[in-house]
Amino acid sequence: MKRSLNLLPPQDQSNITLERITKRISNLFAWILISLLVVLVLLLGTKAYLAAQLSSVSDRVAMQQQIVSQEENKELKNRLDRLNSHLKNLVTFDAYQAEWSAALIEFAKVLPRNVSLDTFLADRTTGQIRITGFAKSRESVLELRENLLDSDYFTNVNFPLSNLIRPNDVNFHYTFYVEETMLLGNTLSQ
């Protein structure tokens, strides 16, 4: 370090020292102020950048939510459409199912009192009914035939002549069909 000789009076030397200290403090204060301004500018720039990024991300999130919402709505709509289609098919299927109970009630109405059944076989797919039974007289067997022919529910009554061989205590058998329009007509009119 270089030493210098100071020939100034002590008061002036003190003033010079104070000036140097003041100048150094001023420089330090200026550097601190400049540093704070730089940090402040950097913070404001970062804040502006982050705000722009946040806005951009918010816009993308909103778009994604809208897309997801639309996709969920489409999926929900598709599921509802499928469910409605299934329900419509069930209603249509139910409307075209034969109401056999109405045919059975009608058969019970046409059956004469002194006739008893041993078997009653019904085929749902063809509508064919086969019955066997016992009647006290030939007239009762013929009355059953007439009642079946007069009914709107039954068609194609097959009446074998073997049913008329005996005048009393007759074992009989019939084959006939249920009119499909009568079975379906009950459900379609409801």
Contacts in CASP RR format, 6 or more apart in sequence:
PFRMAT RR
TARGET T0000
AUTHOR 0000-0000-0000
METHOD contacts of the structure
MODEL  1
MKRSLNLLPPQDQSNITLERITKRISNLFAWILISLLVVLVLLLGTKAYL
AAQLSSVSDRVAMQQQIVSQEENKELKNRLDRLNSHLKNLVTFDAYQAEW
SAALIEFAKVLPRNVSLDTFLADRTTGQIRITGFAKSRESVLELRENLLD
SDYFTNVNFPLSNLIRPNDVNFHYTFYVEETMLLGNTLSQ
6 13 0 8 1.000
8 16 0 8 1.000
94 187 0 8 1.000
95 184 0 8 1.000
95 187 0 8 1.000
95 188 0 8 1.000
96 184 0 8 1.000
96 187 0 8 1.000
96 188 0 8 1.000
97 187 0 8 1.000
98 124 0 8 1.000
98 127 0 8 1.000
98 178 0 8 1.000
98 180 0 8 1.000
98 183 0 8 1.000
98 184 0 8 1.000
99 183 0 8 1.000
99 184 0 8 1.000
99 185 0 8 1.000
99 186 0 8 1.000
99 187 0 8 1.000
100 122 0 8 1.000
100 124 0 8 1.000
100 178 0 8 1.000
100 183 0 8 1.000
102 153 0 8 1.000
102 182 0 8 1.000
102 183 0 8 1.000
102 186 0 8 1.000
103 153 0 8 1.000
103 154 0 8 1.000
103 178 0 8 1.000
103 182 0 8 1.000
103 183 0 8 1.000
106 151 0 8 1.000
106 153 0 8 1.000
106 154 0 8 1.000
107 129 0 8 1.000
107 153 0 8 1.000
107 154 0 8 1.000
110 144 0 8 1.000
110 147 0 8 1.000
110 148 0 8 1.000
110 150 0 8 1.000
110 151 0 8 1.000
110 154 0 8 1.000
111 117 0 8 1.000
111 144 0 8 1.000
111 147 0 8 1.000
112 135 0 8 1.000
112 140 0 8 1.000
112 143 0 8 1.000
112 144 0 8 1.000
112 147 0 8 1.000
114 135 0 8 1.000
114 136 0 8 1.000
114 137 0 8 1.000
114 140 0 8 1.000
115 133 0 8 1.000
115 134 0 8 1.000
115 135 0 8 1.000
115 136 0 8 1.000
115 140 0 8 1.000
115 141 0 8 1.000
115 143 0 8 1.000
115 144 0 8 1.000
116 133 0 8 1.000
116 134 0 8 1.000
116 135 0 8 1.000
117 131 0 8 1.000
117 132 0 8 1.000
117 133 0 8 1.000
118 132 0 8 1.000
118 133 0 8 1.000
118 134 0 8 1.000
119 130 0 8 1.000
119 131 0 8 1.000
119 132 0 8 1.000
119 133 0 8 1.000
120 129 0 8 1.000
120 130 0 8 1.000
120 131 0 8 1.000
121 129 0 8 1.000
121 130 0 8 1.000
121 131 0 8 1.000
122 128 0 8 1.000
122 129 0 8 1.000
122 178 0 8 1.000
123 129 0 8 1.000
126 177 0 8 1.000
127 177 0 8 1.000
127 178 0 8 1.000
127 180 0 8 1.000
128 175 0 8 1.000
128 176 0 8 1.000
128 177 0 8 1.000
129 154 0 8 1.000
129 174 0 8 1.000
129 175 0 8 1.000
129 176 0 8 1.000
129 177 0 8 1.000
129 178 0 8 1.000
130 173 0 8 1.000
130 174 0 8 1.000
130 175 0 8 1.000
131 173 0 8 1.000
131 174 0 8 1.000
132 171 0 8 1.000
132 172 0 8 1.000
132 173 0 8 1.000
133 171 0 8 1.000
133 172 0 8 1.000
133 173 0 8 1.000
134 169 0 8 1.000
134 170 0 8 1.000
134 171 0 8 1.000
134 172 0 8 1.000
135 141 0 8 1.000
135 144 0 8 1.000
135 170 0 8 1.000
135 172 0 8 1.000
136 168 0 8 1.000
136 169 0 8 1.000
136 170 0 8 1.000
137 167 0 8 1.000
137 168 0 8 1.000
137 170 0 8 1.000
138 164 0 8 1.000
138 166 0 8 1.000
138 167 0 8 1.000
138 168 0 8 1.000
138 170 0 8 1.000
140 170 0 8 1.000
141 163 0 8 1.000
141 164 0 8 1.000
141 170 0 8 1.000
141 172 0 8 1.000
142 164 0 8 1.000
144 172 0 8 1.000
144 174 0 8 1.000
145 157 0 8 1.000
145 159 0 8 1.000
145 174 0 8 1.000
148 154 0 8 1.000
148 157 0 8 1.000
148 174 0 8 1.000
148 176 0 8 1.000
149 157 0 8 1.000
152 179 0 8 1.000
152 182 0 8 1.000
153 178 0 8 1.000
153 179 0 8 1.000
153 182 0 8 1.000
154 176 0 8 1.000
154 177 0 8 1.000
154 178 0 8 1.000
154 179 0 8 1.000
155 176 0 8 1.000
155 177 0 8 1.000
155 178 0 8 1.000
155 179 0 8 1.000
156 176 0 8 1.000
156 177 0 8 1.000
157 174 0 8 1.000
157 175 0 8 1.000
157 176 0 8 1.000
158 174 0 8 1.000
158 175 0 8 1.000
158 176 0 8 1.000
159 174 0 8 1.000
160 173 0 8 1.000
163 170 0 8 1.000
163 172 0 8 1.000
163 173 0 8 1.000
163 174 0 8 1.000
164 170 0 8 1.000
END
